[in-house]
Structures are given as structure tokens and as C-alpha cells.
Amino acid sequence: MVRSGERRQPAARRFCDAAQSRAVSDPVGTGPPDRVQPSRQALLDAALRLLADRTPSEISGRDLAGEAGVNYGLVHYYFGSKDDVLRAASTQHMERLVETVMEGGTRAVPADAVMGDRAVWAVTGHMALEPTGPLALRETFPVIEAYRRIVERADPDGDPVHHKAAIAAMVALLVGWPIFGPQNTGNGGLDPEGEGLSLARLRDHVLSLQVSVGLGDAM
């Protein structure tokens, strides 16, 4: 947590810095398992860059290898298949969000961290566009699980159903707004710089659900 008087580094910047440090901090392979082989991590980083621009089904194993600058055979050597690379990368993506943007799972995701940084929201958005795709087989969702732990600590006597519904609504809005918000503002006949601010206020009202599940102090 940031102490009084300290200046908090922007959440999105912390997220990007963490991603970059993972790629260069262990060039000889002596660190934790996910950093032991530089080529393996290069494939994970390449997967996230590609997922920020396209859906999982539009990414091939050769796309991953080319983006990572490694031999195509390493896709199968380290992971088994292209889908396995994408699943591992999406898990790492969410773990980084918890570690950096959510400060170890101690605070809610700030809206500006998601809406202002494509590296944060686009990966999740493209995964969500294919609900029956390769990433639908995921069994863990670190960001959702971190939210639940925060809520359970902050509001232990609250209604679990309300907790889950509020978290689902917040995450859906945070991920969906950067994708559909600007388009829907224009399609609705609103000036994004003027009347569109009314829509933004409605967005912020929905995000106030964070307070209703005990996340007010964790924002």
C-alpha cells in the first residue's frame, strides 16, 4: 500500500513495467519457473501482444513463434500446442494484473488503469469474444478470485450472491467500456466530448457498486 505522502505510480505503468522486467530480468535462466527459459517467456509475451490485437482463433502457432522470434518447434516443446501457450499467457496476464494493478490483490482495479491502457483491457476483451474458444477451458481466474477475497474481508456478513453479481458487473463494464463505449456514444447521437460525459457518469455510477460490496476503501 502507498504510505501517506508517497506518490502512487500509475497502475497501468506498473503493469507494463512488470511485464517488461519479466522479459529481461533472468537472461540465464536462474529465476522462478516461469522465467527459467527466455524462449518460453518470449512465447508468452508474444501471445499477449497478439491477443491485444486479435482473437485466439486468429492466432496460429507460427504466428506465436514469429512474434517471439523463436523456432516454431519450441511452441510444442515448451507447451504442447498453440492453445496451451494462449492459456498459459492469459493466466500470467491476469496474475500480473493482480500483482501490479491490484497491488497484490489488496485493492480494486482502478477504472483508468483498464480504460486507458490497451495492454490491460484488449487481451481480456479478445478472449471474451470467443466464449467457446481455446481459452474457455480455463479453470482459474486470478482477478475474479482476488476480488472475491477482498470482498470477503471487507464485507464478511454480506450477501454472497450480491457480491458475485456486483463483481461480475464491474468486470464486464471495465472490460467492455473501452471496446464498446466510444462506439455506442456516437451511435446514440452523443458528442463524446460533450453530451457523452453523461454516459460516462452513468458508467461511474455502475462502478459505485464497488462500495456496495465493501470495496470503497480498496479502490
C-alpha positions in Angstrom: 0.0 0.0 0.0 1.2 3.6 -0.6 2.1 5.4 2.6 0.8 8.9 3.3 2.8 11.5 1.4 4.1 9.0 -1.2 3.0 9.4 -4.8 1.4 6.3 -6.3 2.8 5.2 -9.7 0.0 4.9 -12.3 -1.4 1.4 -12.2 -1.1 0.9 -15.9 2.6 1.9 -15.8 3.3 -0.6 -13.0 1.6 -3.3 -15.1 3.8 -2.5 -18.2 6.9 -2.2 -16.1 6.3 -5.6 -14.5 5.8 -7.2 -17.9 9.0 -5.7 -19.2 11.1 -6.7 -16.2 10.0 -10.3 -16.5 11.3 -10.4 -20.1 14.8 -9.2 -19.2 15.5 -9.9 -15.5 16.6 -13.6 -15.9 18.6 -13.9 -19.1 20.5 -17.0 -18.0 17.6 -18.9 -16.6 18.2 -19.0 -12.8 14.9 -17.5 -11.6 11.4 -18.8 -10.8 10.0 -21.5 -13.2 8.1 -19.1 -15.4 11.3 -17.2 -16.1 13.8 -20.1 -16.4 13.8 -20.3 -20.2 14.0 -17.0 -22.1 12.4 -18.6 -25.2 9.4 -19.9 -23.2 8.8 -16.4 -21.7 9.2 -14.9 -25.2 6.4 -17.0 -26.4 4.2 -16.0 -23.5 4.9 -12.3 -24.1 4.3 -12.8 -27.8 0.9 -14.4 -27.1 -0.2 -11.4 -25.1 0.9 -8.9 -27.8 -1.1 -10.9 -30.4 -4.1 -11.3 -28.1 -4.2 -7.5 -27.7 -4.9 -7.3 -31.5 -6.9 -10.4 -32.4 -9.0 -13.2 -31.0 -7.4 -16.6 -30.1 -8.7 -18.4 -33.2 -6.9 -15.8 -35.4 -3.5 -16.7 -33.9 -1.5 -19.7 -35.1 1.4 -21.4 -33.6 3.6 -20.0 -36.3 2.3 -16.5 -35.6 3.4 -17.0 -32.0 6.9 -18.3 -33.0 7.3 -15.4 -35.5 6.3 -12.8 -33.0 8.5 -14.3 -30.3 11.5 -14.6 -32.7 11.9 -18.3 -31.9 11.8 -21.6 -33.7 8.3 -22.9 -34.3 9.2 -26.3 -32.7 9.6 -24.5 -29.3 5.8 -24.0 -29.2 5.4 -27.7 -28.9 8.5 -28.3 -26.9 7.5 -25.9 -24.0 3.7 -26.0 -24.2 2.4 -28.8 -26.4 0.1 -26.7 -28.6 -0.8 -23.2 -29.6 -3.9 -23.2 -27.3 -1.7 -24.2 -24.3 0.5 -21.2 -25.0 -2.5 -18.9 -25.0 -3.9 -20.4 -21.8 -0.6 -20.0 -20.0 -0.3 -16.4 -21.3 -3.8 -15.5 -20.3 -3.2 -16.8 -16.8 0.1 -14.9 -16.5 -1.7 -11.7 -17.8 -4.3 -11.9 -15.0 -1.7 -12.7 -12.4 0.3 -9.6 -13.4 -2.9 -7.6 -13.1 -3.4 -8.8 -9.5 0.3 -8.3 -8.7 0.6 -4.8 -10.1 -2.7 -3.0 -10.8 -4.4 -4.6 -7.8 -1.3 -4.3 -5.7 -1.1 -7.9 -4.7 -4.8 -8.3 -4.6 -5.3 -5.6 -1.9 -7.4 -3.1 -4.0 -9.9 -3.0 -6.8 -8.8 -2.4 -10.4 -8.9 1.4 -11.0 -11.1 2.2 -14.0 -8.4 4.4 -15.5 -5.9 1.6 -15.5 -8.1 -0.6 -17.6 -9.7 2.0 -19.9 -6.6 3.9 -20.6 -4.2 1.1 -21.5 -4.8 -1.4 -24.3 -2.3 -3.8 -22.8 -4.7 -4.3 -19.9 -8.1 -4.5 -21.4 -7.7 -5.7 -25.0 -6.3 -9.1 -24.1 -9.3 -9.9 -21.8 -11.7 -8.5 -24.4 -10.5 -10.6 -27.2 -10.6 -13.7 -25.0 -14.2 -12.9 -24.1 -15.2 -12.6 -27.8 -14.7 -16.4 -28.1 -16.6 -17.9 -25.2 -16.3 -21.4 -26.7 -12.7 -20.9 -27.9 -9.5 -22.4 -26.6 -9.4 -20.2 -23.5 -12.9 -21.3 -22.5 -11.3 -24.3 -20.8 -9.6 -22.1 -18.2 -10.2 -23.2 -14.6 -8.7 -20.3 -12.7 -9.5 -16.6 -13.0 -7.0 -14.7 -10.7 -8.6 -11.3 -11.0 -12.0 -12.6 -10.1 -10.6 -14.6 -7.2 -8.7 -11.6 -5.9 -11.9 -9.5 -6.0 -13.7 -12.2 -4.0 -11.0 -12.3 -1.4 -11.1 -8.5 -1.0 -14.9 -8.5 -0.7 -15.0 -11.4 1.8 -12.5 -9.5 4.0 -14.3 -6.1 3.7 -17.9 -7.4 3.9 -17.8 -10.8 5.6 -21.5 -10.7 6.5 -22.8 -9.5 3.1 -24.9 -11.5 0.7 -22.6 -13.8 -1.3 -24.9 -13.6 -4.3 -24.8 -9.8 -4.3 -21.0 -10.0 -4.0 -20.7 -12.2 -7.1 -23.2 -10.2 -9.1 -21.5 -6.9 -8.3 -18.1 -8.2 -9.2 -19.3 -9.7 -12.5 -21.0 -6.4 -13.4 -17.9 -4.3 -12.5 -15.5 -6.6 -14.5 -17.9 -6.6 -17.5 -18.1 -2.9 -17.5 -14.3 -2.3 -17.1 -13.5 -4.6 -20.0 -16.4 -3.7 -22.2 -16.3 0.1 -21.9 -13.0 0.6 -23.9 -14.4 -1.6 -26.6 -18.0 -0.5 -26.9 -18.2 2.8 -25.0 -16.9 5.2 -27.7 -18.9 3.5 -30.5 -22.1 3.4 -28.5 -21.7 7.0 -27.5 -21.5 8.1 -31.2 -24.2 5.6 -32.3 -26.5 7.1 -29.7 -26.1 10.5 -31.2 -24.0 11.8 -28.3 -20.9 14.1 -28.7 -18.1 12.2 -26.9 -16.6 15.4 -25.7 -19.9 16.9 -24.5 -23.1 15.0 -24.1 -21.1 11.8 -23.9 -20.0 12.8 -20.5 -23.5 11.9 -19.3 -22.8 8.4 -20.4 -19.5 8.4 -18.5 -21.3 9.5 -15.4 -23.7 6.5 -15.7 -20.6 4.3 -16.1 -19.1 5.7 -12.9 -22.5 5.1 -11.2 -22.3 1.4 -12.0 -18.8 1.3 -10.8 -20.0 2.6 -7.5 -21.2 -1.0 -6.9 -17.7 -1.4 -5.6 -18.7 0.5 -2.5 -21.8 -1.7 -2.0 -19.6 -4.8 -1.7 -17.1 -3.2 0.7 -14.5 -2.2 -1.9 -14.8 1.6 -1.2 -11.6 1.7 0.8 -9.8 -0.7 -1.6 -10.2 1.5 -4.8 
